[in-house]
Amino acid sequence: MDKINIEDLEVYAYHGVNPEEKAMGQKFLISLELSLDLEDAGNSDDLDKTVNYGELCLAAEEEFKKEKYDLIESAAEKLAQFILNKYELVKSIKVCIKKPWAPIGRPLRYASVEVERGWHTAYIALGSNLGDKNSYLKDAIDKIDKLPGTIVKKVSGMYETKPVGYLEQDNFLNCVIEIKTLYSPKKLLEQLMIIEQILKRERIIKWGPRTIDLDIIFYDDMVISSEELIVPHPRMHERLFVLKPLNDIAPYLMHPLLNKRIMNIFEELSRVSEL
């Protein structure tokens, strides 16, 4: 990936745990490393196809001075999120904040914090079989799209499917969405569970009826295995109600463990289900 670098932009701001730091302020040095594709800009000599680093410096300084944080960790996090949301071309960013006047009572060049953040692609399966199913799905999609640093990019068709596991319940309405997000897998899961709670999801019977069900199917090409989260979803390749809508929006997506494209997994399971 190509890079744009800003090294040691000097900004006077008011961050720090000590009251004096917030009252008197001090000098900070901000370094930014932007990862993006610069091929079009290089071939066209067109400023609109890159990031204007003069404008970037002014915007970064204004954002950095907007609030007063105890921790430069917080200042770095907010600055990274701001730049990624403001500049669509930027895929990821590394932010380093140096504090040369850090009040620790010992000689030093600076104390610094560095964070690296970027956009990720995730696929979320949605299902509902209580009340107004269509409304629950649309409401959930809208709430996901309104999460900070999250954009719904694609929405599949909606399909009515029979329940799995616990059969004494109404049919489900299912779909899959593709999102672009700044959340880590763990934070994304936390946000999805909050949305489930807002939409009155109750966990009474395993695989039982629910107003909304939100599952992370894929997160980039990561393989995650923890108590809270398993990605790719361990049963998605066995479920047509996931594969069919996923095939609508991502047929060429590769399953990182099965090493097969979604369209091939979907075709294979469809043939078996017809037997």
Buried (B, 14 or more C-beta within 10 A) or exposed (E): EEEBEBEEBEBEBBBBEEEEBBEEBBEBBBBBBBBBBBEEBEEEEEEEBBBEBEEBBEBBBEBBBEEBBEEBBEBBBBBBBBBBBBBEBBBBBBBBBBBBBBEEEEEEEBBBBEBEBBBBBBBBBBBBBBBEBEEBBBBBBEBBBEBEBBBBEEBBEBBEBEBEEEEEBBEBBBBBBBBBBBBEBEEBBEBBEEBBEEBEBEEEEEEBBBBBBBBBBBBEEEEBEEEEBBBBBEEBBEBBBBBBBBBBBBEEBBBEEEEBBBBBBBBEBEEEEEE
